[in-house]
Amino acid sequence: MKSALILAKRARQAEESPVGCVIVHDGKVIARGYNLRQSRQDVTLHAEMTAIRKACRRLGSWRLEDCDLYVTLEPCYMCSGAIIQARMRHVYFGASDPKAGAIVSKNHLFDLDHNHHVEYTGGILEEPCRTELTEFFRELRSKKKARP
């Protein structure tokens, strides 16, 4: 999760929502991603989606069955769906997302009956993950107020 948090900070420096993600296979990080939605104007460029694409290329397969995903924010519906479809083993997330989280906050997508069951654990380094997000959005609101 510390690697994902470093990526979240990189996203924040790029003026993106500070969410970072890493995918681990056989104990090694095989893919990294952070939010690029704003800078690239592509709604699908969440940290998880970027990392999933890279992991699929790295392994030469869309099946990521023996992979674990670490992300600083609870995945949304889009990312959770991709995680299920990729047949990932386990998702570890930092902060829950009361506005859009699809694992424990707004819904329990991983607990529904699907062709594949994804294990999950939340609250990993929750405080630094949440702080990164709250500070980013506080700064963003301040900048908007300061504009004429």
C-alpha distance (Angstrom), angle and dihedral (degrees) to the residues before:
residue distance angle dihedral
M1 . . .
K2 3.79 . .
S3 3.82 89.1 .
A4 3.81 90.3 50.9
L5 3.80 89.9 50.2
I6 3.82 90.6 53.6
L7 3.81 88.2 53.3
A8 3.81 90.3 49.0
K9 3.79 88.5 55.9
R10 3.81 89.1 50.7
A11 3.80 89.6 53.0
R12 3.79 90.1 50.1
Q13 3.81 90.9 52.0
A14 3.81 87.0 53.8
E15 3.83 88.7 52.2
E16 3.80 91.8 -109.8
S17 3.80 126.6 129.5
P18 3.80 102.0 -79.9
V19 3.78 102.4 -113.3
G20 3.78 121.5 136.3
C21 3.78 131.7 -175.6
V22 3.79 138.8 -171.4
I23 3.80 130.1 -174.6
V24 3.79 119.5 -148.2
H25 3.83 126.7 -157.7
D26 3.80 122.3 178.9
G27 3.79 90.5 -8.9
K28 3.81 94.9 -54.4
V29 3.79 130.8 104.0
I30 3.81 106.0 -114.8
A31 3.81 100.0 170.5
R32 3.77 139.8 22.8
G33 3.76 133.1 -169.7
Y34 3.76 143.7 167.0
N35 3.78 133.9 -174.2
L36 3.80 115.3 -69.0
R37 3.79 98.5 159.5
Q38 3.79 96.8 114.1
S39 3.81 99.9 41.8
R40 3.80 94.0 45.0
Q41 3.82 95.9 33.7
D42 3.81 91.0 -131.9
V43 3.79 117.7 131.8
T44 3.82 91.9 -154.5
L45 3.79 95.5 60.2
H46 3.78 97.3 97.8
A47 3.81 116.2 144.3
E48 3.81 92.0 -105.0
M49 3.79 95.3 49.4
T50 3.80 91.9 50.1
A51 3.80 91.9 49.0
I52 3.82 92.9 45.4
R53 3.81 91.4 53.0
K54 3.80 90.8 50.2
A55 3.81 92.7 47.1
C56 3.81 91.7 51.0
R57 3.80 90.5 52.0
R58 3.80 91.8 45.5
L59 3.82 93.6 51.3
G60 3.80 95.0 34.8
S61 3.79 91.3 -127.5
W62 3.77 140.8 87.0
R63 3.81 88.1 -138.3
L64 3.78 109.9 91.6
E65 3.81 95.1 174.0
D66 3.79 97.2 143.5
C67 3.79 94.5 44.6
D68 3.78 132.8 103.6
L69 3.79 122.6 -155.0
Y70 3.81 123.5 -147.5
V71 3.80 116.9 -166.1
T72 3.79 132.3 168.8
L73 3.83 94.7 -135.5
E74 3.79 130.9 42.0
P75 3.83 107.6 -95.2
C76 3.81 120.9 -104.7
Y77 3.81 124.7 -129.7
M78 3.81 94.3 -87.1
C79 3.79 94.1 50.4
S80 3.79 93.6 41.2
G81 3.80 89.7 52.9
A82 3.80 91.2 51.0
I83 3.81 90.2 48.0
I84 3.80 90.9 53.0
Q85 3.81 92.4 45.8
A86 3.82 90.5 49.5
R87 3.81 87.9 52.7
M88 3.77 93.6 -130.6
R89 3.77 117.0 -175.2
H90 3.81 103.8 -137.6
V91 3.81 139.2 -0.4
Y92 3.78 120.8 -153.3
F93 3.79 115.8 -169.5
G94 3.78 134.9 -177.6
A95 3.79 113.7 -151.6
S96 3.78 124.1 21.5
D97 3.81 116.7 -123.8
P98 3.81 111.5 -135.2
K99 3.82 91.9 -175.1
A100 3.81 101.9 48.4
G101 3.81 110.9 -1.2
A102 3.80 112.0 135.0
I103 3.82 99.9 -172.6
V104 3.82 105.1 58.3
S105 3.82 109.5 -16.6
K106 3.82 112.2 55.5
N107 3.79 96.5 7.1
H108 3.79 142.2 -8.6
L109 3.79 99.4 -121.2
F110 3.80 95.3 160.9
D111 3.81 90.5 54.1
L112 3.83 93.4 57.5
D113 3.79 122.1 95.4
H114 3.82 108.3 -88.5
N115 3.78 135.7 152.5
H116 3.82 87.0 -97.5
H117 3.80 132.6 31.5
V118 3.81 118.4 -139.3
E119 3.79 118.5 -158.0
Y120 3.80 116.7 -141.7
T121 3.78 141.9 -168.6
G122 3.78 123.4 -171.4
G123 3.77 134.5 -167.3
I124 3.82 97.3 50.8
L125 3.84 106.1 155.8
E126 3.78 84.4 -17.2
E127 3.80 97.7 166.4
P128 3.83 98.7 54.1
C129 3.82 90.2 42.0
R130 3.80 91.8 51.3
T131 3.81 92.8 43.3
E132 3.80 91.5 54.4
L133 3.81 89.8 54.5
T134 3.80 98.2 42.8
E135 3.81 93.1 48.4
F136 3.81 91.1 48.7
F137 3.80 93.7 51.8
R138 3.81 92.4 42.6
E139 3.82 89.0 55.0
L140 3.79 91.1 46.1
R141 3.82 91.8 52.9
S142 3.82 90.5 47.9
K143 3.80 91.2 52.3
K144 3.81 91.3 50.1
K145 3.80 91.9 50.6
A146 3.81 91.4 48.9
R147 3.82 92.9 56.2
P148 3.81 115.7 98.6
